[in-house]
Amino acid sequence: MKTASELKNELFYTKKSVYELTSEENVNKAFDYAVGYKKYLDNAKTEREAVTTSIEIAEKAGFKPYTLGQSLSAGDKLYYNNRGKSLFLFTVGSESIENGIRISAAHIDSPRLDFKPCPLYEDSRMSFFKTHYYGGIKKYQWTTIPLAIHGVVTLKDGTNINVTIGEDENDPVFYINDILPHLGQNQAKKTLGEAIEGEQLNLFAASRPYSTEDEGDQIKLTVIALLNEKYGITETDFISAELSAVPAEKARDIGLDRAAVGSYGHDDRVCAYPALTSVIDNADSAHTLMCVLADKEEIGSDGLSGMQCEIFPDLIDEIAKALGGDPAVVRANSKCLSADVSAAYDPNFKDVFEKRNTPELSCGVVLIKYTGSRGKAGTSDAGAEYIGWLRSVMEKDNVVWQTGELGKIDLGGGGTVAKYIANLNIETVDLGVPVISMHAPYELISKVDLYETYKAFSAFCKY
């Protein structure tokens, strides 16, 4: 006869931290793994930079460029660069392609401030860049913090000019003004969502006139003259540019124990990095593997570089045909991890979470059956059989995992790329890292959660 305590241990689902369930050696591996991740974050603050940085990592591991229609054979390690803004990395396994592809799909875009097509103006002896915010942000969080400019300008002759200002310690940074509390009585009466308007997110660019001899737009002229001197661009070139303001801060350890990482862009590069490295590290798997690093998730996954673009099913079709398989059979037998973050339980904001079903910091990778909002709108809602299979896979490698959903039912919610992949008849479920302060300019994650996510993706590649 078992005791009540024994039965509880055997029958109850109990959430425990990674530190309780794993060895000191595993924790040390997690801290070591985070070193490479922080470097990745600092080098990949936009989707274009994430593609470039990911390709550099992949090429060091022997991956080569792929072109549509190329012949394939077992052992190939290839990547397809989609216009410099999304990336498909894949390895060809030894088993039949009709057994399906193991797909890990993350996104590499993050909330930011994009320049408007005609951004530069002068007002009251200050010059500014006008921006249009990208993705879901709390606008007030983006004022009075150091910002950097990243992006590309395409000249009329087709030349691409890469722009990065504000990351080198000798660079200037940029800034969005806010009103002083002494004069902020009316602002304080507004809701947080109304206190700063989108049209107020103007980037402070300069305050020194180019000349005092002529009147009118002399500070604006200072800005464009300096940009022209360094990059050879004119004001008209802003129209064919993709420039963004992102936080200038570097990824740093958070807390005296250094167990957390603070950075811009955890959502979703904290899943992109383990998805990428797990495919690279398991390139000898018998399965055909694919890592998808997609753009535009924060605004609906539309467009040429988003997850809804036909290039994804096209690639699967091309791989299937090159290896003598039926594309429909390949999709039907494929499995996907939609690698995206979840909101970690925050005791400072208890009222928005249902604690029994909310992931917690340092309790491992999060398995999420469904996302969406309210009545499960906008989710693929993964099947029980697939989740059961994935549980068994993770347990083979002693992956510490937890389950949860994004807050209380009627308070919001969120979506991922999962539904677009599931629409192709590919088994898909969300798996990723819990994040504190998601979508803020500076987010926080646990190093052990990051490493357990890498272990989960690696197990997915292997078994």
SULRATA-V444312 format. One record per pair of residues at least 24 apart in sequence whose C-alpha atoms are under 7 Angstrom apart, sorted by the first residue. I is the first residue (numbers start at 0). J is the second residue. If there is no record, write none. Layout:
[[I/J] [I/J]]
This chain:
[[14/401] [15/362] [16/361] [16/362] [16/363] [17/361] [17/362] [17/363] [17/399] [17/447] [26/447] [29/446] [29/447] [29/450] [30/446] [32/450] [33/446] [36/272] [37/250] [40/250] [41/249] [41/250] [44/264] [45/108] [46/84] [46/107] [46/108] [46/294] [47/83] [47/84] [49/107] [50/83] [50/84] [50/85] [50/86] [57/279] [60/279] [67/317] [68/317] [70/321] [71/321] [71/322] [81/304] [84/294] [84/304] [85/292] [85/293] [85/294] [85/304] [86/291] [86/292] [86/293] [87/289] [87/290] [87/291] [87/292] [88/289] [88/290] [88/291] [89/288] [89/289] [89/290] [90/282] [90/287] [90/288] [90/289] [91/287] [91/288] [92/284] [92/285] [92/286] [92/287] [93/285] [93/286] [94/285] [94/286] [96/287] [96/319] [96/322] [96/324] [96/329] [97/324] [97/325] [97/328] [97/329] [97/332] [98/329] [98/332] [99/329] [99/330] [99/332] [99/333] [100/286] [100/287] [100/288] [100/289] [100/329] [100/333] [100/334] [101/286] [101/287] [101/288] [101/289] [101/333] [101/334] [101/335] [101/460] [102/288] [102/289] [102/290] [102/334] [102/335] [102/336] [103/274] [103/289] [103/290] [103/291] [103/335] [103/336] [103/337] [103/338] [104/290] [104/291] [104/292] [104/336] [104/337] [104/338] [105/267] [105/270] [105/271] [105/291] [105/292] [105/293] [105/337] [105/338] [105/339] [106/267] [106/271] [106/292] [106/293] [106/294] [106/296] [107/267] [107/268] [107/271] [107/292] [107/293] [107/294] [108/294] [108/295] [108/296] [108/297] [109/264] [109/266] [109/267] [109/297] [110/134] [110/135] [110/136] [110/297] [110/438] [111/243] [111/244] [111/245] [112/243] [112/244] [112/245] [113/242] [113/243] [113/244] [114/242] [114/243] [116/237] [116/238] [117/237] [117/238] [119/219] [120/219] [121/216] [121/218] [121/219] [124/206] [124/218] [125/205] [125/206] [125/218] [126/203] [126/204] [126/205] [126/206] [126/218] [126/219] [127/201] [127/202] [127/203] [127/204] [128/201] [128/202] [128/203] [128/204] [129/200] [129/201] [129/202] [130/200] [130/201] [131/197] [134/297] [134/298] [135/438] [136/438] [136/439] [137/192] [138/195] [139/194] [139/195] [140/439] [141/440] [142/174] [142/175] [142/176] [142/177] [143/174] [143/175] [143/176] [143/177] [144/174] [145/172] [145/173] [145/174] [145/246] [145/247] [146/172] [146/173] [146/174] [146/244] [146/245] [146/246] [146/247] [147/172] [147/173] [147/244] [147/245] [147/246] [147/247] [148/242] [148/243] [148/244] [148/245] [149/242] [149/243] [149/244] [150/241] [150/242] [150/243] [151/240] [151/241] [151/242] [152/236] [152/237] [152/239] [152/240] [152/241] [153/236] [153/239] [153/240] [154/236] [160/230] [165/247] [166/247] [173/202] [173/203] [173/204] [174/202] [174/203] [175/200] [175/201] [175/202] [175/203] [246/440] [258/445] [258/446] [259/443] [259/444] [259/445] [259/446] [260/443] [260/444] [260/445] [260/446] [261/441] [261/442] [261/443] [261/444] [262/441] [262/442] [262/443] [263/440] [263/441] [263/442] [265/442] [266/340] [266/437] [266/438] [267/339] [267/340] [269/432] [269/449] [270/338] [270/339] [270/431] [270/432] [273/452] [273/453] [274/453] [274/456] [277/453] [277/456] [277/457] [278/460] [281/457] [281/460] [281/461] [284/460] [284/461] [288/460] [296/416] [306/416] [306/419] [307/419] [330/423] [330/424] [330/425] [331/424] [331/425] [333/425] [333/426] [334/425] [334/426] [334/427] [335/425] [335/426] [335/427] [335/428] [336/427] [336/428] [336/429] [336/430] [337/416] [337/417] [337/427] [337/428] [337/429] [337/430] [338/429] [338/430] [338/431] [339/415] [339/429] [339/430] [339/431] [340/431] [340/432] [340/433] [340/434] [341/405] [341/431] [341/432] [341/433] [341/434] [342/405] [342/433] [342/434] [342/435] [342/437] [343/433] [343/434] [343/435] [345/435] [351/406] [351/407] [351/410] [352/406] [352/407] [353/406] [353/407] [356/402] [356/403] [356/404] [357/403] [357/404] [357/405] [357/406] [358/401] [358/402] [358/403] [358/433] [359/433] [360/433] [360/445] [361/445] [361/447] [361/448] [362/400] [362/401] [362/448] [363/399] [363/400] [363/401] [363/447] [363/448] [363/451] [364/399] [364/400] [364/401] [364/430] [364/431] [364/432] [364/448] [364/451] [364/452] [365/400] [365/401] [365/402] [365/403] [365/430] [365/431] [365/432] [365/433] [366/400] [366/401] [366/402] [366/403] [366/429] [366/430] [366/431] [367/402] [367/403] [367/404] [367/428] [367/429] [367/430] [368/428] [368/429] [370/404] [370/405] [370/412] [370/413] [370/414] [371/412] [371/413] [371/414] [372/411] [372/412] [372/413] [373/408] [373/409] [373/411] [373/412] [377/414] [378/414] [378/418] [379/417] [379/418] [379/421] [381/427] [381/428] [392/458] [392/459] [392/462] [393/455] [393/458] [396/458] [398/451] [398/454] [398/455] [399/451]]
